[in-house]
Amino acid sequence: MRCNAGKNVVIIFGFSGSGKSTLANLIGERYGLRIIHPSGILRDLYEQKEVDMENTRYNTGFWESEEGVRLFRSRLDEKEPLDVVSDRILVQEVRKGNVVIDSWSLPWLTDIGPKIYLQSDLEIRAQRVAKRSEISYERALDVVTMKDEETRILFKRLYGFDIKKDYEVFHYTLNTNNLKKNEVIDTICDYLEKCNYLKK
């Protein structure tokens, strides 16, 4: 997959519990990039708040709560769910450059920047989500499974791509099952620097 680099843009994809938000924060801090978490944009839009692009919130358990799950599921039958509004914002931010974004949709919506896929098994992701959100493993497994499949269905309807199959858009894939946080960041940063996508 050819990468249209040059704007200091990094896009990170991964399903819930893969570590994409943590990686985005670390990359942003290391290279002085703006950090944008679409989950925070979506939450602001749902709560009818003004979106603060300077301080987007990453998920620390809200989307696994009863309210979060209800909001998450409400978008499935909407003609134009707030995901579309959020994605328009994200594409604009990518064009501005100097940004790292963790996103379920953006890898397929822009040709700017390297796209990283953090891959991790469902059971391990559920364990991570349970710890992060302080919920039972069983609850986490149910919610993560639901989010994986219903987001897949939604994006197929909205955009036509399949987030569980159409992986040709990614420039680098890393399985994080057995890696510690520092190992993930070091591996990804080594890749980004060797390929001249980012420089310290």
N, C-alpha and C positions, 0 to 999 in steps of 0.2 A: 504494500500500500504506500503510495507516494505521499509525502508529508509537505504541506505548504507551511513551512516554518518562517521565522524571521520576525515574529511579533511577540516573542516571549510568552507563548500560550501553551499550557499543558492541560489536557483533559483526562480525567481519571474516571473509569467506569468500574463498577463492581456491585454485586447484589448486597442486600442488607447484611452487615456484619463482616464484610470483606476487608474493611480497614481504609476505604477510600477517603473518608472525611479526615481521618487522622493523617493520612499521607498528604492530602492537599494542604493541611495546616503546616506540616513540616516543610514541604517544598516551598510554600509561600514565604515562610520565615527564613529559610536558608537562602533564597535567591531574591528576596525583596519584591515578591509578586503580590498583587491583590489576590485575596482569597474569597471565593464565592461559593456558598453552599445553597444549591437550589431548594433543598428541603426547607431552609429558612425563608426563601422567597415564597414558596408555596404556602407556608404557614401564615406569613404576613397577608398574603392575598385572601386566604380563607377567613382570616380574622378581620379583614377589611382595614388593615393598617397600611400606612405608607411604607413601601419597601425601602429599607435602608441598605443600600448596596455596600456601604462601608462596614457594616456589621451584620452580615447574614448569619443566622444561627444554624449550626449543624445539629443533627438529631441526637439528643441525649435521653430519649425514651418517650417523647411525646407521641411519635407515630406508632408506638406499640400500646399506647393507652386506649381506653374505650373510646374517648373522643377522637383520638387520632385515627383509629381504625374506621370509625364511622365516617369521618371526613374523607379518608382514603378511598373508601368504597363508594362514596356519593358521586365521585367523578366518572364512574364507569358508564353511566347512562346519559351523561350530559353531552349535548351536541358539540359544544366547545368547552371542555373542562379547563380549569385554571392552569393545568399543565401547559396548554398551548400559549397562554399569556406569559407564563414563566419562561418557556422556551424562546419566545420572541425577545425577552429581556436578555437571556443568556447569549443569544446569537449577537446581539448588539454589543454586549460586553466583550465577547471574543474579538470582535472587529476593532475594539479599542486597544487590545493587546495588554501585555504586562499582567497576566492573570492566570491563576490556576483554579480549575472548577471541577468538582466531583459531581458527575451527572449520569443519570440513567438513559438520557435521550441524546445529549449533545454529540456524542461520537458519530452519530448518523446524520446530524443536521448541519455540520460545518466541515470544511476541508482544511481548516486552519489548525495548526498545532499537532504535536504528537499525541496519540491516544493510547492510554495505558489501561490494560484490563487486569484488575486484581482478582484472581480466581481463587475460590475456596469452596470446600464441600459444604453442603447444606447443614449437616450436623454440627460442624465446627462453627459455622456462622451463627447458628442458633445458640450455641454455648456462649459466644461472645455477646450476642444481643441480650441474652438472659442476664449476664453479668452487668452490662452497661445500663440496662433499663430496670434492673433489680426486680425481675419477674422470674417465674419458674421456667425451666427448660422446655416443658411441654407447651406453655403459653407462647414462648419465643418461637418454637418450632412451627406452631400453627400460624402465627402472624407472619413470620418470614416466608413460609410456603405460600401463604395467601398473597403477600406483596409481590413475590416473584411472578406468580402466574397471572394475577390480575393486571399487573403493569404490562406484562407481555401482551395480554389480550388488548389492553387499551392502546398501546403504541402500534400494534398491528392495524387496529381500526383507524387510528388517527393518521399514521404516517406510512404504514405498509411494511416496516421492517420488523424483524423478529429478534428480540434481545437475547434469546437463547440459542440462536442459530447463526445469525448474520455477523460473524466475527471477523470478516475480511477487512473491516474498517480499522482494526487495531494494529498499531506498530510494534507493540511489545506486550506480552502476557507474562504475568508472574503468579505462580501458585503460592499462596501465603499460608497454607495449612500448617506448616511446621516452622515458620519463620517468626522471629521476634520483631518488634517494631523497628529497632535500629537496623536489623538486617534488611527489612523491606525498604526503608528509606535509602540506605547505602546502595542497595542493588539498583533501585530506580534512578537515583542521582548519578550513579556511574554510567548508566545507559544514556541518560539525557546529556551528560557532559561529553561522553565519547562521540555521540552523534551530533554534537554541536547545537543541540536545541537550547541549552542553557549554559551560562558561564557564571562562576562566582565573581 
